[in-house]
């Protein structure tokens, strides 16, 4: 997917330079301001945003959110390949582990967490 020659291990989470990722059924791409209508279809549903850090959105909020997400490289639109319809989103953000401990081997973990 990433055609950069010699990408190092630390570059594996770099998604800013990618434009589109495709699977057999889906297209993952950057958001566009034009995604507001499809974004409204799922962000206006309480059952969809129930576990999100925000509440339901109205149409005006979705227009602003689509514009904001189009400028944020952490947000990716998940679209059906057959129709191009936006059906969801992904959010990529690299974070440090809580407690300052990387768990790479559960057998020898002595983090105290």
Number of C-alpha atoms within 10 A of each C-alpha: 7 13 7 9 6 7 11 8 7 7 11 9 10 13 15 12 9 14 12 13 14 14 9 8 10 18 20 21 20 22 25 15 16 12 19 21 16 16 24 20 17 18 25 17 14 13 10 14 15 12 9 10 6 9 14 17 19 13 15 11 16 23 18 13 20 23 17 14 20 20 14 14 17 16 20 24 23 21 20 17 15 10 9 11 16 23 14 17 16 13 12 13 12 9 6 9 9 8 9 8 13 11 12 8 8 7 7 8 12 10 10 6 7
